[in-house]
Every structure is written in C-alpha cells, then in structure tokens.
C-alpha cells in the first residue's frame, strides 16, 4: 500500500478542489493513503508538518466544484521559496522541506502548481530525491510549456466573459467603452481567449505589438459607440508607466471616446469550476496516479492532442523560454507565451478585432 502526499502551491484557481478530490478518490480505490499538505511548502516548514489524512468524507464530491483550495495555497507570512530567499533562509528552507518529506514517509508527492512552482521543483530537485515527484499544472495564465491546457484556465476565461456580458449592458446604456484589464502576467492567452469568446473590439496582449493611435482610430471607426477593449496586465506601453488599462483609457478620453476602466481582479481565480476544467482535472489526476503506479518520478501531467500523458520535468523546463526569477537569485522559470501561429490570432483579425497587427 502506497502513502502519497498532495499539495497545492502558488496562486489559487478553480479546479484545485476537483483535482484533489479526484486524486483522493482514485488513490483510495487503489488502497492507498493520501496525506494533504496544508498551505503548500509552508506546511512542510513546521514541526510537525501541517497535514491532514484524507477520508472519503474529507472533501465530498459536492464540494469538488468549488473555487479555492481545501488545502490552502499559503498566506501573507508563509514560508516559501520567495520569502525564504528574501529573508536569507533558503538553505534552511530547503533542508526543512526535505526533512519533513522524510518524516511523513511518503512514497510519492503530487505537486499541483503553476510554471513557477514546477520550475522551482525542477531547479531544486535534490529536495525531492526521497519521493516520487509528480506535478500537475494549474494556472489561469496558461503559460506552462508542453501542455495544451492547464487546470483553472477555462473557468477563468468563463469568468471574464461573464463579467463582460454584464458590463456591455451598462456600456450600451451610457454610450461608452470599457477598458477591461485581465490577469495573465506576461502571457496573453487569458485575454486572447476571453476576448474572442466575448467578441471584444480590441484585444491587447504582451506578445503582439500595437500602436495606441491605431487603436484609437479603430475604436472611432466602429459602427457603434459602446464596446469592450480587453488588455492583458503584462502589456507594456513605451513612454508610460502604470496599469495599461488606465493608460489606454486616458488616450481614449483625450481622443473624445467616452470610456471607463474595469478590473475583474480575483473573480478570474474564482467561480464554480466549469465542466471542461473538471474533465481536465480528472484526467490529470488519473494520469498522475498511473505515473505513481508505474514508478515514474520528476514528471508532469500534460494535455496534448486531446489526451493526458506524462512528460519529464526536464523536458518541460527545457521547452519554455527561460527567465530569471525576479525574487529568487540564481533561479529560473520556464515560460510559455501566445505563439505567433496561434489560430485565434487569425480568428480575431478576421472578425475585425484590433489585435495590433495583421495575423
């Protein structure tokens, strides 16, 4: 009988409870014990580690759809790679995690995280040498290399579309545009998908250069005097500082376009988990458990060409664009971005959506 652990790390998103419940269900069918680690790595930094042993009633199936994480994802004072680095305690932190994993006597650990968490796991792989490490990618940013989708992304897109569906009604009533800023960090997948789904007038993402004057002209030439402009938070505008939605709003105002800004903020990481995210979470949970059954380690579950499989963490790390972690000296993250041949760029252009350049 195996004894496995599971923890959720980084920012939360819808689907974390689904994947946790599915891991527990599948593991118990195998006769395994599942230990939940609370607050991510912070739960491993106390003596004893903060954990919970799952029973069939711990996370009932009716709660699996809910947003957030039953295991929590940390708190303001949590000890993680970033806070340990900031306080000069990184060596102590690494040592404590390894000691706790040994003390828990785990055969395997399922780490549910984004590209930052997965990159750190690979860069610090010696910490996990005593357990089989299987990672499951979750993030609303959809910036994880080698997987066509990540847990939480589809629900976040739905949340933005629902937000815009309501916003367009007041926009029409007052003959105004709304500049809506989405999350996504330096990746435009969230804004691109939500913008195409909603039918935005413009979609601005970090990967595509655009000209503000062209954008203003495009809006002025629209057949109606209201609409939605979606802008990803990672967009940089030369010669300006501040939030991109505010900058674009000011430019529109100067040009005589009546507008307001709107920020969906953390509702993008909330909402009942949509069916496609639940299917993905179930498939990835099943793939992770099969990987443990097959004695795989240092692998990530990936959705590719319509099915789930495992890929080596080394391949995940090598496949993305490597960037220095701004908060942890010497560490790098592997990043995926909107590809120039993403078919949605053509779709957006053909639908008359301003995206900055012809696709």
Secondary structure by P-SEA (a helix, b strand, c coil): cbbbbbbbccccccaaaaaaaaaaaaaaaabbbbbbbccccccccccccbbbbbccccccccccccccccccccccccccaaaaaaacaaaaaaaaaaaaaaaacccbbbbbbcaaaaaaaaaacccccccbbbbbbbcccccccccccccaaaaaaaaaaaaaaaaaaaaaaacccccccccccccaaaaaaaaaaacccbbbcccbbbbaaaaaaaaaaccccbbbbbbccccccccccccaaaaaaaaaaaacccccccccccccccccccaaaaaaaaaaaaaaaaaaaaccccbbbbbcccbbbbbbaaaaaaacccccccccccbbbbbbccccccaaaaaaaaacccccccc
